[in-house]
């Protein structure tokens, strides 16, 4: 089994402007090979952002904690100030093998 990781976004994925939003309830996580949760550090407010060609979780200094391309087929992960996370996959650039999306109603 390869690396299994993901993110929790505090707000719905719809934003008319390409800017970061969300709050300290956002986090990144790794399930395999090790279970780790990377909570918001409060160092910045770069929690989540969606544009027409990418989805982003976390940032700072021009890098992103988790970045997915417009087709959700590839992405990258780097340590970021928002979550103080480690690289979530075996390498910083990765191909998506499978994806699960969950939504919670209020």
C-alpha positions in Angstrom: 0.0 0.0 0.0 1.2 3.5 -0.9 0.9 6.6 1.2 -2.6 7.5 2.3 -3.2 11.1 3.3 -5.7 13.9 3.0 -7.2 17.1 4.4 -10.2 18.4 6.3 -11.6 21.7 5.0 -13.7 23.9 7.3 -15.7 25.6 4.6 -17.4 24.5 1.3 -15.2 24.4 -1.8 -16.7 27.4 -3.6 -15.0 30.7 -3.7 -15.6 33.5 -6.3 -12.1 34.9 -5.8 -8.8 33.1 -5.8 -7.8 33.8 -2.2 -7.3 31.7 0.9 -10.2 31.3 3.3 -11.2 28.8 6.0 -10.3 28.7 9.7 -8.3 26.9 12.3 -10.5 23.8 12.1 -8.7 22.9 8.8 -6.0 20.2 9.0 -3.9 17.8 7.0 -3.4 14.2 7.9 -1.5 11.1 7.0 -3.1 7.6 7.5 -0.4 5.3 6.1 2.4 4.6 6.7 1.9 6.5 9.9 -1.1 8.1 11.4 -0.4 11.8 12.0 -2.7 14.9 12.2 -1.2 18.3 11.3 -3.3 20.9 13.0 -3.5 24.6 12.2 -0.5 26.4 13.7 -2.0 30.0 13.6 1.3 31.1 11.9 -0.9 32.3 9.0 -4.4 32.0 7.6 -3.6 30.1 4.4 -6.1 27.3 5.2 -7.8 26.5 1.9 -8.1 27.9 -1.6 -9.8 26.8 -4.8 -9.1 28.2 -8.3 -10.2 26.9 -11.7 -7.0 24.9 -12.0 -6.1 23.8 -8.5 -7.1 23.0 -5.0 -4.8 24.1 -2.2 -4.6 23.4 1.6 -2.0 25.3 3.6 0.8 27.6 2.4 3.5 30.1 3.2 6.7 31.2 1.5 5.3 30.2 -1.9 4.8 26.5 -1.1 1.6 24.5 -0.3 0.9 21.7 2.2 -1.3 19.9 -0.3 -1.9 20.9 -3.9 -4.2 19.1 -6.4 -4.4 19.9 -10.1 -7.6 20.7 -12.0 -8.2 17.0 -13.0 -7.5 15.7 -9.5 -4.9 13.3 -11.1 -1.7 14.7 -9.7 -0.5 17.0 -7.0 2.3 18.0 -4.7 2.9 18.3 -1.0 5.5 20.2 0.9 6.1 21.3 4.5 4.1 24.5 5.1 3.8 27.1 7.8 0.0 26.7 8.1 0.2 23.1 9.4 3.9 22.4 10.1 3.4 19.2 8.2 5.9 16.8 6.7 5.7 15.8 3.0 2.6 13.6 3.0 3.6 11.3 0.1 6.8 9.3 -0.7 7.9 12.2 -2.9 6.8 15.8 -3.0 5.1 15.3 -6.4 2.6 12.5 -6.7 0.0 10.8 -8.9 -3.4 10.2 -7.4 -4.3 6.5 -7.3 -7.7 6.8 -5.6 -9.7 9.6 -3.9 -12.5 9.8 -1.4 -14.5 12.9 -0.8 -16.9 13.3 2.2 -19.3 16.1 3.0 -21.0 16.9 6.2 -24.3 18.7 6.4 -24.9 21.2 9.2 
